[in-house]
Amino acid sequence: MWLWLMFLVNVSTLTVIIGASQPKLQIQPEGAQIKPIGSGLALICTPNVENPNLITQLEWRDSRNRRIDTTDTKAPVYIQRAYGETNIVLIFSKLTENLAGTYTCAANYASSEQLVASTNVVTIIGITWVDAPESQYPVIGQDYKVRCEIKANPEPIVYWLKDGEEINVTSSNRYITDQHGLLIKKVKESDDGVYTCRAVVFKTGQIEAKNIKPVEVVEGEEASIICNGTGKPPPSFTWIKEKTRQDLSVADRFTVKKNTGSLVIHKVEFNDDSFYKCVAENNAGRNETVVKINVLVKPKIYEFLNITEPLGNAAKIVCKAQGRPAPAIFFRKLTRKDPYDNGQQQYDPRIKQESYTDEEKGETIGVLNFNKLRRTDDGLYACIAENKVETAYKNGHITVEFPPSFEKTENYPPVWSWENHPGNLTCIAESIPNATIQWKFNGLYIEDNNTANIQRFGNGPISYLIITPNNDHRLYSQYECIATNKWGSASKLIELRKATVPEHIQHVTPESVTATTIKFNIGGPPNFRGIPVRSITVQYQTERERTWSTAREHTWSYNATYILENLVPEEVYNFRFAARNDVGMGGWSGNQQIQMPRRSVPAEPKLILDGQLPDIGSNYVAADLVTESHYADHYKLQWTVPNDNGDPIDSYVIRYCVTQKVNGLWRDSESECSDEITQSYQHTTYEMSDLRPDTTYKVELRAHNAIGSSSPAEIRVRTARGLSSVVYESGNPSISSAAIIGIVVAAILVALILVDVLCCCINHAGIIAFIYDQVHSKPVDDEDSKLGRDEKEPLKPAGKEDPIIINGVDKCNMSVEYDGKQVYTKPGEIIGKHSVV
């Protein structure tokens, strides 16, 4: 057995020896470090050995194998050691090109083994613009190199663009590129533009670009051009306009600052576009350079004329604008969001936008062509002229002429008239130019001289014919409106009809009857004669009244709810009905005789759910409806005022009970019902409060009058789940409130007992100490009274009491702990007399 155990130990030892790693130095971050010049870097060297305490002479060496031992944080490279740590940190405060190279970490291990680890630090130079001024000034007819000298490591690749398009230097013998820039042979006027020098370093992914352009100033504004020059002594500067050989220091609108070389042009003019020579002179000599100043001119629309063409003809609207550079021109109809595209429009090939540009004159002509004009082409159009300086706008109008048309008034209804009520026949003709209007009646023109029955107002494009037929029934006929302009004519027939009072009402049935009210279902007249019914009137009287002349009347708006109130219970009434329109009232019909019922309890109230009455179908049972309360402890009950059935409602009675669904049937808990709650008749809401969360209640609402209570309106309400409610798993019985109270009381009693035990152990006080003294007390004899305590118990230490032993445990030598949920006791240290308890 012992041999087997020794074998196991040896195997374990052997396994450990075989699995041990070789000692080495580890540099982090791992791998070569490629960093831009100017950035910082930290390299940490950590021994990876079993016993770091055996590491000695841990150091960093530079690319020349020289030891780095400075700890000065202001040095370019320094070391830092963490106190108590067996590692060393090499810090580069700011990388430069000469700091690139291989850095080595070295150390001795166990005085016999040399450990070495190395890493490479590679510095890169970001794209730097050495010589690439943004403003350069070539001279026409001469070779000129657009300067763009760049420094970067790794070496960058340079691309050239002119006005945003790449220059193909291989296909043109006018361009030559080198490391200093782009050479343009024999500069032309067309070479003017913005040149972009773009540098890309693929190894780092860096890309930079610089735009090189001539000096540009805007007409009407102030401009300043700087000519830089140095010399000893400092030179003085002179500016000369080459075209006129004029010294600008004495010219109007120009200011030359001789000491700084600044040229200020006040209120730039169009003719200032030219070449200017800057001359720098001192006692040692003279130097000069030529600058091309381009004057940019804001676009100005100087012609955009309105046009008028007839429907179906070809037309074009022309816009002319000037500016430098010559502006681009677009058109937009003001009813459209976007301008037209150049060329034919995809959505409408009839429309084509074109433009013609003269760069030398700085002029552009824009044309918007229409092939076969439509009426929809009529309207306002904007001409938009835009160049790099600004955008100009001007509005023009296309008027499309067309013959008269009655498209928008074709479906006008006939005009109605009756005795002493004139009919207004209106004729509106659409046309450009405006049409003149004439009227015909029975094939004859109606002349301007108005008669008593026919009057005409307006000759176009709107005209009115006012006809008062009176007793002349021939005037109820068709009238022809004729509209004419230079492109044609059109006519329209308008009919004048005679209106009459409504016909008899078709049918009347009582829909619902209470002791004091009746709701009627009334079917209107079959034919309105073109004049709408305005109202329905009912006449009613008791059976004892024999003449309708004294009958009472009530009028409703047409299609309103036909309810008649304030009737006498148990009385017999006769009713008749008539319809009224603007002409007058029709004949009486729909006679009804109805006996009112006796007074009774009110009708059942109707409950309102979520602000509206429930949609009650034929199979609807109110007691089956369950509505959700938005709250866990209350619900607002709402209802409409029911019919009182002859006796005023004096109150509402509310009662609700807890209910549950058992085997598909609702079971109410009679023991959990509220008392009957009386609500004043003045209110139609009641707030049910102190409800239980996630509980269903059956609610009953009755209306009450002097005769009694109505049948109950019933609803079931489920309260929302409360935030503090405890959800138990199904199948486990819930803990009752009585059980919870019992647990709390038991916990308090246990805590009091433990406190009493603690008092007994420390101060020999409390209920337990008192009981102990009573149990162990004995009669005192005379001899005892003569003996001191030390004589009676000579072997007992002074100040010591017998421990309380309960179930074999020393209760006085224990500790009490409370973890926030339960009190624990355990044997503890002996509490000294100076302990704080």
HUHU-V539039 format. One record per backbone hydrogen bond with DSSP energy under -0.5 kcal/mol. NH is the residue of the N-H (numbers start at 1). CO is the residue of the C=O. Records with the same first field share a line. If there is no record, write none. Layout:
NH = CO / CO
//
This chain:
5 = 1
6 = 2
7 = 3
8 = 4
9 = 5
10 = 6
11 = 7
12 = 8
13 = 9
14 = 10
15 = 11
16 = 12
17 = 13
18 = 14
19 = 15
20 = 16 / 17
24 = 48
26 = 46
28 = 44
33 = 120
34 = 32
35 = 33 / 122
37 = 124
38 = 95
39 = 36
41 = 92
43 = 90
44 = 28
45 = 88
46 = 26 / 44
47 = 86
48 = 24
49 = 47
52 = 50
54 = 51
55 = 52
56 = 108
59 = 57 / 106
60 = 68
61 = 104
62 = 66
65 = 62
68 = 60
69 = 67
73 = 71
75 = 72
78 = 91
79 = 70
80 = 89
85 = 82
87 = 85
88 = 45
89 = 80
90 = 43
91 = 78 / 89
92 = 41
93 = 76 / 91
94 = 76
95 = 39
99 = 96
100 = 97
101 = 121
103 = 119
104 = 61
105 = 117
106 = 59
107 = 115
108 = 56
109 = 113
110 = 54
111 = 54
112 = 109
113 = 109
115 = 107
117 = 105
119 = 103
121 = 101
122 = 33 / 120
124 = 35
125 = 153
126 = 124
128 = 151
130 = 128 / 149
131 = 149
136 = 134 / 213
141 = 187
142 = 139
144 = 184
146 = 144 / 182
147 = 145
148 = 180
149 = 131
150 = 179
151 = 128
153 = 125
157 = 200
159 = 198
161 = 196
162 = 165
163 = 194
165 = 162
167 = 160
168 = 166
169 = 167
171 = 168
175 = 172
176 = 183
178 = 181
181 = 178
182 = 146
183 = 176
184 = 144 / 182
185 = 174 / 183
187 = 142
191 = 188
192 = 189
195 = 193 / 212
196 = 161
197 = 195 / 210
198 = 159 / 196
199 = 208
200 = 157
201 = 206
202 = 200
205 = 201
206 = 201
208 = 199
210 = 197
212 = 195
213 = 134 / 211
215 = 292
217 = 294
219 = 296
220 = 268
221 = 218
223 = 265
225 = 263
227 = 261
228 = 226
236 = 281
237 = 258
238 = 279
240 = 277
241 = 246
242 = 240 / 275
243 = 275
245 = 241
246 = 241
248 = 239 / 246
250 = 247
251 = 248
254 = 251
255 = 264
257 = 255 / 262
258 = 256
260 = 257
261 = 257
262 = 257
263 = 225
264 = 255
265 = 223 / 263
266 = 253 / 264
267 = 265
268 = 221
272 = 269
273 = 270
274 = 272 / 293
276 = 291
277 = 240
278 = 289
279 = 238 / 277
280 = 287
281 = 236
282 = 285
285 = 282
287 = 280
289 = 278
291 = 276
293 = 274 / 291
294 = 215 / 292
295 = 293
296 = 217 / 294
297 = 324
300 = 322
302 = 300 / 320
303 = 320
305 = 318
307 = 397
309 = 399
311 = 401
312 = 373
313 = 310
315 = 370
317 = 368
319 = 366
320 = 303
321 = 364
322 = 300
323 = 362
324 = 297
328 = 386
330 = 384
332 = 382
334 = 380
336 = 333
340 = 331
343 = 353
345 = 348 / 351
348 = 345
351 = 348
352 = 369
353 = 343
354 = 367
356 = 365
358 = 363
359 = 357
362 = 358
363 = 358
364 = 321
365 = 356
366 = 319 / 364
367 = 354
368 = 317
369 = 352 / 367
370 = 315
371 = 350
372 = 370
373 = 313
377 = 374
378 = 375
379 = 398
381 = 396
382 = 332
383 = 394
384 = 330 / 382
385 = 383 / 392
386 = 328
387 = 390
392 = 385
394 = 383
396 = 381
398 = 379
399 = 307 / 397
400 = 398
401 = 309 / 399
402 = 432
405 = 430
409 = 406
410 = 407
412 = 409
415 = 495
417 = 497
418 = 421
421 = 418
422 = 420
423 = 467
425 = 423 / 465
426 = 424
427 = 463
429 = 461
430 = 405
432 = 402
436 = 484
437 = 459
438 = 482
440 = 480
441 = 444
442 = 478
444 = 441
446 = 439
447 = 445
450 = 448
451 = 454
455 = 466
457 = 464
460 = 462
463 = 427
464 = 457
465 = 425
466 = 455
467 = 423 / 465
468 = 453
469 = 467
472 = 469
473 = 471
475 = 472
476 = 473
477 = 475
479 = 494
480 = 440
481 = 479 / 492
482 = 438
483 = 490
484 = 436
485 = 488
488 = 485
490 = 483
492 = 481
494 = 479
496 = 477
497 = 415 / 495
499 = 417 / 497
502 = 584
503 = 527
506 = 523 / 524
507 = 523
509 = 521
511 = 519
512 = 519
514 = 517
518 = 564
519 = 512
520 = 518 / 562
521 = 509
522 = 520
523 = 507
524 = 522
531 = 528
532 = 530
534 = 580
535 = 580
536 = 556
537 = 578
538 = 554
539 = 576
540 = 552
541 = 574
543 = 572
545 = 542
550 = 547
551 = 548
552 = 540
554 = 538
556 = 536
558 = 534
560 = 557
562 = 560
563 = 561
564 = 518
567 = 516
570 = 597
571 = 568
573 = 571 / 594
574 = 541
575 = 592
576 = 539
577 = 589
578 = 537
580 = 535
581 = 584
586 = 579
587 = 502
589 = 577
592 = 575
594 = 573
596 = 571 / 594
600 = 645
603 = 643
606 = 640
607 = 605
608 = 638
609 = 607 / 612
610 = 608
612 = 609
614 = 607
616 = 614
617 = 615
620 = 617
624 = 621
625 = 622
627 = 625 / 716
629 = 718
635 = 688
637 = 635 / 686
639 = 684
640 = 606
647 = 644
650 = 704
651 = 704
652 = 679
653 = 702
654 = 677
655 = 700
657 = 698
658 = 672
659 = 696
660 = 667
662 = 660 / 665
665 = 662
667 = 660
669 = 658
670 = 668
672 = 669
673 = 670
674 = 656
677 = 654
679 = 652 / 677
681 = 650
683 = 680
686 = 637
688 = 635 / 686
689 = 687
691 = 633
694 = 720
695 = 692
697 = 717
698 = 657
699 = 697 / 715
700 = 655
701 = 713
702 = 653
704 = 651
705 = 708
706 = 648
710 = 703
713 = 701
714 = 712
715 = 699
716 = 625
717 = 697
718 = 627
719 = 695 / 717
720 = 631
725 = 722
728 = 726
732 = 729
740 = 736
741 = 737
742 = 738
743 = 739
744 = 740
745 = 741
746 = 742
747 = 743
748 = 744
749 = 745
750 = 746
751 = 747
752 = 748
753 = 749
754 = 750
755 = 751
756 = 752
757 = 753
758 = 754
759 = 755
760 = 756
761 = 757
762 = 758
763 = 759
764 = 759 / 760
765 = 759
770 = 766
771 = 767
772 = 768
773 = 769
774 = 770
775 = 771
776 = 772
777 = 773
781 = 779
785 = 781
786 = 782 / 783
787 = 783 / 784
792 = 788
793 = 789
794 = 791
796 = 793
800 = 797
805 = 803
806 = 804 / 809
809 = 806
811 = 804 / 809
812 = 804
813 = 810
814 = 812
815 = 826
817 = 824
819 = 822
824 = 817
826 = 815
828 = 813
832 = 830
835 = 832
837 = 835
//
